[in-house]
Amino acid sequence: MLDKYKILSDNDPILGKFISMIGELDLKKIQDYYSSLLRSIIGQQLSAKAAATIFGRFTQLTNGNFTPSKILSLPDEEIRGIGISYPKIKYMKDLSQKVLDKEIDFDTLDQLDNQNVIAALTNVKGIGKWTAEMFLIFSLGRENVLSLLDVGLQRGAKWLYNSTDEKILEIKGQNWEPYQSIVSLYLWEAVNRSLVTTYKSFDDYIQTIESEIYK
């Protein structure tokens, strides 16, 4: 059986060239589903650095005891005191109550298909489709998820294909099945390495590297 990187490279030569330059990237799963969702809620509309800081405070507040009962027992004012907004506190407690009531059952969630996982999670206040898609990728390890509304993925796709088409992610994404999540890692990597801000396009990146080599 051909490996996923060869399949992606054969289906999309431009992507294939980028993969060869970056190297193999693979999913790293977060095993604790509950804390993963708590972290997602806390991190909404925050920079990665700010989210990590506040989640660190939350870990100290709970002594790392991430259980629904513990979260529900904490006074809202105490959680607010570490920088978590009241709406997010409401979302965290709604998630916790639904886990206790087995409306969200982590023991069976990974047996559902993608759409049913999204449907289950978006029943929780404050969890939208994007958060559910990130859970599919980084907690359940689903390899064929493409979050079309993710700004980082949109930027990465426009950069990689030197395109201004607002639908380029959706158009190119059809070539990436059944490994859309793996491609997402590469598009995010282009953003994380500041390639999309340093170089006008992937072509510009290649030309710059080649000009350095042949000086």
C-alpha positions in Angstrom: 0.0 0.0 0.0 1.3 3.4 -0.9 2.0 5.7 2.0 -0.1 8.9 2.5 2.6 11.3 1.5 3.2 9.6 -1.8 -0.6 9.6 -2.5 -0.8 13.3 -1.7 2.2 14.1 -3.8 0.9 12.1 -6.8 -2.5 13.8 -6.5 -1.1 17.3 -6.0 2.5 17.9 -7.3 2.7 21.4 -5.8 1.8 20.1 -2.4 4.2 17.2 -3.0 7.1 19.6 -3.5 6.2 21.4 -0.3 6.0 18.1 1.6 9.4 17.1 0.3 10.8 20.5 1.6 9.2 20.3 5.0 9.5 16.6 5.7 6.9 14.2 7.1 4.3 15.7 9.5 1.9 13.5 11.4 -0.9 14.0 13.9 -0.2 14.0 17.6 -3.3 13.1 19.5 -4.4 14.7 22.8 -5.6 11.6 24.8 -7.6 13.5 27.5 -10.8 14.5 25.6 -12.4 16.5 28.4 -9.3 18.7 29.1 -8.8 19.1 25.3 -12.3 20.6 25.0 -11.8 22.8 28.1 -8.5 24.1 26.6 -10.3 24.9 23.3 -13.0 26.8 25.1 -10.5 28.8 27.2 -8.4 29.6 24.1 -11.3 31.0 22.0 -10.4 34.4 20.5 -7.0 34.4 22.3 -3.5 34.2 21.0 -1.7 30.9 21.5 0.5 32.5 24.1 -2.4 34.1 26.1 -4.4 30.9 25.9 -1.4 28.8 27.3 -0.9 31.3 30.1 -4.6 31.2 31.2 -4.8 27.4 30.9 -1.7 27.2 33.1 -3.5 29.3 35.8 -6.5 27.1 35.4 -4.3 24.0 35.9 -3.0 25.6 39.1 -6.5 26.5 40.3 -7.7 22.9 39.9 -4.4 21.2 40.9 -4.7 19.5 37.5 -7.9 17.8 38.6 -9.8 18.2 35.4 -13.1 16.4 36.2 -16.6 17.7 35.5 -17.5 17.5 39.2 -14.5 19.6 40.1 -15.3 22.3 37.5 -18.9 22.5 38.5 -17.9 22.9 42.1 -15.8 25.9 41.5 -17.4 29.3 42.1 -17.7 31.4 38.9 -15.9 34.3 40.6 -12.9 32.1 41.4 -12.6 31.1 37.8 -13.1 34.6 36.6 -10.3 35.7 38.8 -7.7 33.9 36.7 -8.8 35.6 33.5 -11.6 33.4 32.1 -14.6 35.4 31.0 -18.1 34.7 32.4 -19.4 33.4 29.0 -16.5 30.9 28.8 -17.2 29.8 32.4 -20.8 29.1 31.3 -19.6 27.1 28.4 -17.1 25.1 30.5 -19.9 24.3 33.0 -22.3 23.3 30.3 -19.8 20.9 28.9 -19.1 19.5 32.4 -22.8 19.0 33.1 -23.4 17.3 29.7 -20.5 15.0 30.4 -21.9 14.0 33.8 -25.3 13.5 32.2 -23.8 11.3 29.5 -25.1 13.6 26.8 -21.4 13.7 25.8 -20.0 10.2 26.2 -16.2 10.1 25.7 -16.3 6.3 25.9 -18.3 6.1 22.7 -17.5 9.4 20.9 -14.7 7.9 18.9 -17.1 5.3 17.5 -19.1 8.0 15.7 -18.5 9.3 12.2 -17.2 12.8 11.8 -20.6 14.5 11.2 -22.1 12.8 14.3 -19.2 13.9 16.5 -19.7 17.5 15.3 -23.4 17.2 15.9 -22.8 16.0 19.5 -20.2 18.5 20.4 -22.0 21.5 18.9 -24.9 20.8 21.3 -22.6 22.2 24.0 -22.8 26.0 24.6 -19.8 27.7 23.2 -18.6 24.8 21.0 -18.9 25.6 17.3 -18.1 23.6 14.2 -14.4 24.8 14.1 -13.8 23.6 17.7 -15.4 20.3 16.9 -13.3 19.9 13.8 -10.1 20.6 15.8 -11.3 17.9 18.3 -11.7 15.4 15.4 -8.2 16.1 14.2 -6.2 16.5 17.4 -8.1 14.3 19.9 -9.7 11.6 17.8 -6.9 11.6 15.2 -9.2 11.7 12.2 -7.0 12.0 9.1 -9.7 13.3 6.7 -11.0 16.6 8.1 -10.7 20.0 6.4 -11.9 23.0 8.3 -12.9 25.4 5.5 -13.5 28.3 7.8 -10.0 28.1 9.4 -8.2 31.4 8.6 -4.8 29.8 8.9 -5.7 27.1 6.4 -7.1 29.7 4.0 -3.9 31.8 4.2 -1.7 28.7 3.7 -3.6 27.5 0.7 -3.6 30.9 -1.0 0.1 31.2 -0.4 0.9 27.6 -1.6 -1.0 28.0 -4.8 -0.3 31.7 -5.4 -4.1 32.4 -5.5 -6.5 35.0 -4.4 -9.5 32.7 -4.9 -11.6 32.7 -1.7 -12.5 29.1 -2.5 -9.0 27.8 -3.2 -9.0 25.7 0.0 -12.3 24.0 -0.9 -11.2 23.5 -4.5 -7.8 22.0 -3.7 -9.2 20.1 -0.8 -10.9 17.6 -3.1 -7.5 16.4 -4.2 -6.4 15.7 -0.6 -8.9 13.0 0.4 -8.6 10.8 2.5 -5.8 12.8 4.2 -7.1 16.3 4.4 -6.0 16.6 8.1 -2.5 15.8 7.1 -2.5 18.5 4.5 -3.9 20.9 7.1 -0.7 20.3 9.2 1.4 21.5 6.2 -0.7 24.6 5.6 -0.6 25.5 9.3 3.2 24.9 9.2 3.5 27.5 6.4 1.9 30.0 8.7 3.7 28.9 11.8 7.1 29.2 10.1 6.1 32.7 8.8 6.6 31.6 5.2 3.3 33.2 4.2 4.5 36.6 5.5 8.1 36.3 4.5 7.5 35.2 0.9 4.8 36.3 -1.5 4.0 32.7 -2.6 5.4 29.2 -2.6 7.0 30.0 -6.0 8.7 33.0 -4.5 10.0 30.8 -1.6 11.4 28.2 -4.0 13.1 30.9 -6.2 14.6 32.5 -3.1 16.0 29.2 -1.9 17.4 28.3 -5.3 19.0 31.7 -5.8 20.8 31.2 -2.5 22.0 27.7 -3.5 23.4 28.8 -6.8 25.1 32.0 -5.7 
